[in-house]
Amino acid sequence: MAAELRRETLPAHWSYGVCQDGRIFFIDDQTRTTTWLHPRTGEPVNSGHMIRSDLPRGWEEGFSEEGASYFIKH
């Protein structure tokens, strides 16, 4: 199951960003370091969508709450 990301779940002095491919990363604003793992849980967070380079143009991969992948055409 994909973890839900809300700003209030982050410790003080942490923020997050989203890569072009949909992956979420976390930023320690004090040390200026980044990690793929949520600073509280130690788990990666799934954004629910992933743009993959191996898919045809206009397609992206999505994920259900159970973790099953599906494809979306724009």
BELZI-V595800 format. One record per residue. SS is DSSP state (H for helix, E for strand, - for the rest). PHI is phi in whole degrees, -180 to 180 (none if undefined). PSI is psi in degrees with one decimal (* if undefined). Layout:
ss->{SS/SS}
phi->{PHI/PHI}
psi->{PSI/PSI}
//
This chain:
ss->{-/-/-/-/-/-/H/H/H/-/-/-/-/E/E/E/E/E/-/-/-/-/-/E/E/E/E/E/-/-/-/-/E/E/E/-/E/-/-/-/-/-/-/E/-/-/-/-/E/E/-/-/-/-/-/-/-/-/E/E/E/E/E/-/-/-/-/-/E/E/E/E/E/-}
phi->{none/-75/-74/-83/-113/-130/-56/-70/-83/-88/-66/-56/71/-118/-140/-140/-136/-127/-70/-60/-87/98/-73/-97/-126/-117/-121/-84/-68/-82/-95/61/-109/-126/-152/-81/-99/-60/-65/-90/-94/74/-113/-70/-115/-91/-73/96/-139/-142/-94/-109/-74/-90/-95/-61/-55/91/-113/-143/-101/-116/-132/-76/-62/-84/96/-75/-90/-148/-117/-124/-104/-94}
psi->{136.3/133.9/143.5/140.0/118.5/143.9/-34.9/-10.9/-9.8/144.7/164.5/144.5/18.8/147.4/-179.1/160.9/168.1/123.9/164.7/-27.6/3.5/-7.6/139.7/134.6/160.0/143.6/122.8/105.5/-18.6/-44.5/-9.9/35.1/158.9/159.6/153.0/-14.5/137.6/131.5/-22.4/-43.9/-22.5/13.4/149.2/154.5/130.2/125.1/-16.2/-14.5/146.1/123.1/117.9/144.4/-17.3/1.2/151.9/154.9/136.0/0.4/147.5/161.6/133.3/165.3/135.1/169.5/-24.5/-6.3/0.7/138.2/152.0/164.3/143.6/128.8/130.2/*}
//
